[in-house]
Amino acid sequence: MFPSKFDYHRPSSVQEAVQILSDNPDAKVLAGGHSLIPVMKLRLATPSALIDIGRIDALKGISRANGSLRIGACVTYNEIANSGVVQDAAPLLAEAAGQIGDRQVRYRGTIGGNLSHADPASDLPAAALALGATLHVSGPNGSRSVSASEFFVDLMMTSLQADEILTEVEISAASAGTGSAYVKFEHPASGYALCGAAAVVTRGAGGSCTGASLCFNGVSATAVSANGVAASLVGSDLSDGAIESAVSNLSIPDAAGDMFASAGYRQELAKAIGAQALRTARDRA
């Protein structure tokens, strides 16, 4: 099918993009386009205009300074997966980005488009949540910062206002003794996660757990944090038994059930995938 007619804009700056977006309430922002273009072809989305931000230099680039990793919104999955800077500072993000779709998707899809689209079965929201990412956005009233825990609101809904654009993702660089892992059970045709688990654990000098995070995607309307599991691991020796005990009482609020998997199946899958991710993260710490 063909999309309905729309105007096309290609701004050269974030400010220009925000202004066009403010002047066109029905417009959509185009980054990589792998999510937006298909729904436009099905006419599930009929924006009056597209604002192509893919050539704005300020939205590109990866840098690390003062203990923080900064990634421009238009950096592609492939760039993230293969960046030595990301692999060193936030290996979980690189691992998750490397599992998205296929090579064609990874060369076009962007971190900003992915997080803004907020598909519950996509891989990056859980990684951003587990890493405690801060998302920087710009709008007509200036810039603001939003934590990943407050950014994802509901099914394909974020706290972005209609006239705001996600410009940068900031993550604290991994500290010594920290290990992470992203593990997913994917649909064999689409590659989307029926359940994906992003785990981060930190071990102290004595080997016990001093911090942990476990987040899931694909199991509910948004990426979700298993705070109870993480809290129960702190102070433990991170043995297989401690991990199994921590995930045994895991309960996903409002777990999703659909034609691919029931809510109950996803609940049990989350326990298995979550434990696997935690064990791998522990071994890497």
CORVENGI-V488782 format. One record per pair of residues at least 4 apart in sequence whose ideal C-beta (glycine too) atoms are under 7 Angstrom apart, sorted by the first residue. I is the first residue (numbers start at 0). J is the second residue. D is the distance in Angstrom with one decimal. If there is no record, write none. Layout:
I/J/D
I/J/D
//
This chain:
0/40/4.9
0/41/6.1
0/42/6.7
1/40/6.6
2/39/3.9
2/40/5.5
2/42/6.8
3/42/6.1
3/45/4.6
5/46/5.6
5/47/6.0
5/48/5.5
5/49/5.6
6/47/6.6
6/48/4.0
7/49/5.4
7/51/6.8
8/19/5.1
8/48/6.1
8/49/7.0
8/50/4.9
8/51/6.7
9/51/4.6
9/54/6.4
10/15/3.7
10/16/4.2
10/19/6.0
10/50/6.5
10/52/6.8
10/55/6.6
11/15/6.1
11/55/6.6
12/16/7.0
12/55/6.3
12/57/6.8
13/17/6.2
13/55/6.2
13/57/5.6
13/58/6.9
13/137/5.3
13/164/6.6
13/166/5.9
14/18/6.4
15/19/6.5
16/20/6.3
16/50/5.5
16/52/5.3
16/55/6.7
16/164/5.9
17/21/6.2
17/137/5.8
17/138/5.9
17/139/5.9
17/162/6.7
17/164/6.0
18/22/6.4
19/23/6.1
19/26/6.8
19/50/5.3
20/26/5.7
20/28/6.8
20/50/5.8
20/162/5.2
20/164/6.8
21/139/5.0
21/162/4.6
23/47/6.0
23/48/4.7
24/161/6.4
25/46/5.7
25/47/4.0
26/46/5.6
26/47/6.1
26/48/4.0
26/49/6.9
26/50/5.5
27/35/6.0
27/44/6.8
27/46/3.9
27/49/5.9
28/50/5.1
28/52/5.9
28/164/5.9
29/35/6.1
29/49/4.7
29/50/6.4
29/51/4.7
29/52/6.9
29/53/7.0
30/52/5.9
30/53/6.1
30/72/6.9
30/73/5.8
30/109/4.4
30/111/5.6
30/112/3.5
31/75/6.9
31/107/4.4
31/108/4.1
31/109/4.5
31/112/4.9
32/36/4.6
32/107/6.8
33/104/5.6
33/107/5.9
33/108/4.9
34/112/6.7
34/116/4.7
34/118/6.7
35/39/6.1
35/44/6.9
36/40/6.4
37/41/6.6
38/43/4.3
38/44/4.6
39/44/5.1
52/58/6.0
52/73/6.3
52/164/6.8
53/73/5.9
55/73/6.8
58/71/4.6
58/72/4.7
58/73/4.0
58/111/6.9
58/166/6.1
59/71/4.6
59/73/5.2
59/74/6.1
60/71/4.9
60/74/7.0
61/70/5.3
61/74/6.0
61/78/6.9
61/82/5.3
61/84/5.4
61/85/6.3
62/69/5.1
63/68/5.1
63/84/5.3
63/88/5.3
63/172/6.3
66/171/6.2
66/172/5.3
67/169/5.5
67/170/7.0
67/171/6.0
67/172/6.5
68/84/7.0
68/85/6.7
68/88/4.2
68/89/5.4
68/170/4.6
68/172/5.6
69/167/5.8
69/169/5.2
70/74/5.1
70/79/6.7
70/110/5.8
70/167/6.8
70/168/4.7
71/167/5.8
72/109/6.5
72/110/6.5
72/111/2.6
72/165/5.0
72/166/5.3
72/167/6.1
73/109/5.0
73/111/6.1
74/78/5.0
74/79/6.0
74/109/6.4
74/110/5.6
75/105/6.7
75/106/6.1
75/107/6.6
75/108/6.3
75/109/5.6
76/80/6.0
76/96/4.3
76/99/4.9
76/105/4.1
76/108/5.0
77/81/6.2
77/105/4.3
77/106/5.0
78/82/5.9
79/85/5.3
79/92/6.2
79/93/5.9
79/96/4.1
79/110/6.3
80/93/5.3
80/96/4.3
80/97/3.7
80/105/6.7
82/86/6.4
82/93/6.7
83/87/6.2
84/88/6.1
85/89/5.6
85/92/5.9
85/93/4.6
86/90/5.4
86/93/4.7
88/172/4.0
88/173/6.1
89/93/6.8
89/130/5.9
89/170/4.9
89/173/6.3
90/94/6.0
90/173/6.9
90/179/5.8
91/95/6.3
91/126/5.4
91/129/6.5
91/130/6.1
91/179/3.7
91/180/7.0
91/181/5.7
91/197/5.9
91/199/6.3
92/96/6.2
92/126/5.2
92/130/6.5
92/170/6.8
93/97/6.4
94/98/7.0
94/180/7.0
94/181/4.6
95/122/4.6
95/123/5.9
95/126/4.1
95/181/4.2
95/197/6.6
96/123/6.8
98/122/5.8
98/181/6.8
98/183/6.4
99/104/6.2
99/105/5.8
99/108/6.5
99/122/5.3
100/104/3.0
100/105/6.1
100/108/6.8
100/190/5.5
102/106/6.3
103/107/6.7
104/108/5.2
108/112/6.4
108/113/6.2
109/113/6.6
110/114/6.3
110/123/6.3
110/168/5.8
111/115/6.0
111/165/4.6
112/116/6.0
113/121/5.8
113/123/4.8
114/123/6.0
114/124/6.3
114/127/6.2
114/134/6.7
114/165/6.3
115/157/6.2
115/159/6.2
115/165/5.1
116/155/6.5
117/124/6.4
117/151/5.6
117/155/5.1
117/156/6.4
117/157/5.1
117/221/6.9
118/155/6.3
119/154/6.2
119/216/6.2
119/217/6.4
119/219/6.6
119/220/5.6
119/221/5.9
120/191/4.0
120/192/5.1
120/216/6.4
120/217/4.5
121/216/6.4
122/126/6.6
122/181/6.9
122/183/6.7
122/192/6.3
122/195/5.7
122/216/6.4
123/127/5.9
124/128/6.2
124/151/5.8
124/216/5.5
124/222/3.7
125/129/6.2
125/195/5.6
125/197/4.3
125/214/4.4
125/215/5.8
125/216/3.9
125/222/4.5
126/130/6.2
126/181/6.0
126/197/4.6
127/132/4.0
127/147/4.4
127/168/6.9
128/147/4.8
128/148/6.4
128/214/4.3
128/222/4.9
128/224/5.8
129/197/3.9
129/198/6.8
129/199/5.3
129/212/4.6
129/214/4.2
130/170/5.0
130/199/6.7
131/147/6.7
131/171/6.7
132/147/4.4
132/168/5.5
132/169/6.7
132/170/5.0
133/144/5.3
133/146/5.9
133/169/4.5
134/145/4.9
134/147/6.4
134/150/5.2
134/165/5.9
134/168/5.8
135/142/6.3
135/144/5.3
135/166/5.3
135/167/4.3
135/169/6.5
136/142/6.8
136/143/5.9
136/145/6.4
136/159/6.1
136/163/4.8
136/164/6.5
136/165/5.2
136/166/6.3
137/142/4.9
137/163/6.6
137/164/5.6
137/166/5.1
138/160/5.9
138/162/5.3
138/163/3.8
139/162/5.6
145/149/5.5
145/150/4.9
145/158/5.7
146/150/6.9
149/158/5.9
150/157/5.3
150/158/5.4
151/157/6.0
151/221/4.3
151/222/5.5
152/156/4.5
152/157/5.8
152/158/5.6
153/220/5.5
153/221/6.3
154/220/4.1
159/163/4.9
159/165/6.5
173/177/4.6
174/201/6.6
176/201/5.4
176/202/4.7
176/203/6.8
176/284/5.7
177/199/6.6
177/201/4.5
177/284/6.0
178/200/5.7
178/280/4.4
178/281/6.1
178/282/6.8
178/283/3.3
178/284/3.3
179/198/6.3
179/199/4.6
179/280/5.0
179/283/6.7
180/198/5.2
180/276/4.7
180/279/3.7
180/280/4.4
180/283/6.7
181/195/6.7
181/197/5.0
181/276/6.8
182/196/5.3
182/272/5.4
182/275/5.1
182/276/4.3
182/279/6.7
183/192/4.3
183/194/6.7
183/195/3.6
183/272/7.0
184/192/6.9
184/193/5.2
184/194/5.0
184/268/5.8
184/272/5.7
185/190/5.2
185/191/6.4
185/192/5.5
185/193/6.6
186/190/6.7
186/191/5.2
186/193/5.9
186/259/6.1
191/217/6.9
192/216/5.6
192/217/3.5
193/217/5.4
193/259/6.0
193/260/5.1
193/265/6.8
193/268/6.6
194/215/6.4
194/217/4.9
194/218/5.3
194/265/5.8
194/268/4.4
194/269/5.4
194/272/5.0
195/215/6.5
195/216/4.5
195/217/5.2
196/213/6.6
196/215/5.6
196/269/7.0
196/272/4.5
196/273/4.6
196/276/4.0
197/214/4.8
197/276/6.8
198/212/6.9
198/213/5.1
198/276/3.8
198/277/4.7
198/280/4.3
199/211/6.7
199/212/4.4
199/280/6.1
200/208/5.9
200/211/4.8
200/232/7.0
200/237/6.3
200/277/6.6
200/280/4.7
200/281/5.4
200/284/5.6
201/209/5.1
201/210/4.1
201/284/6.7
202/206/5.6
202/207/6.8
202/208/6.2
202/209/6.7
202/237/6.8
202/284/4.7
203/207/5.6
203/209/4.3
206/236/6.5
207/234/6.0
207/235/6.6
207/236/5.8
208/232/5.0
208/233/5.4
208/234/6.4
208/235/5.2
208/237/5.0
209/233/6.8
210/233/6.6
211/229/4.2
211/232/4.4
211/233/6.1
212/229/5.3
213/225/4.4
213/228/5.0
213/229/5.4
213/273/5.6
213/277/6.4
214/222/5.9
214/223/6.6
214/224/4.9
214/225/6.9
215/222/6.8
215/223/5.3
215/225/6.7
215/251/6.8
215/269/5.6
215/273/7.0
216/222/4.8
218/223/6.8
218/251/5.0
218/254/5.6
218/255/6.2
218/265/4.6
218/269/5.4
219/223/5.3
219/251/5.7
219/252/6.7
219/253/5.3
219/254/5.7
219/255/5.4
220/253/6.7
220/255/6.8
223/251/6.3
223/252/6.9
225/229/6.4
225/249/5.8
225/273/6.6
226/230/6.1
227/231/6.3
228/232/6.7
228/245/4.8
228/246/5.6
228/249/5.7
228/273/6.8
231/245/4.5
232/237/6.7
232/241/6.6
232/245/5.1
235/241/4.0
236/241/6.0
237/241/5.9
237/242/6.6
237/281/4.6
239/243/6.2
239/278/6.7
240/244/6.2
241/245/6.3
242/246/6.4
242/274/5.4
242/277/4.9
242/278/6.0
243/247/6.2
243/274/6.1
246/270/4.9
246/273/5.0
246/274/4.8
249/269/6.1
249/270/5.2
249/273/6.4
251/265/6.8
251/266/5.6
251/269/5.6
254/262/4.1
254/265/5.1
254/266/5.3
255/262/6.2
255/265/6.4
256/261/4.6
256/262/3.7
260/264/4.6
260/265/5.3
262/266/6.5
263/267/6.7
264/268/6.0
265/269/6.2
267/271/6.7
268/272/5.8
269/273/5.5
270/274/6.4
271/275/6.5
272/276/6.3
273/277/6.3
274/278/6.3
275/279/6.4
276/280/6.2
277/281/6.2
278/282/6.4
279/283/6.4
280/284/6.6
//
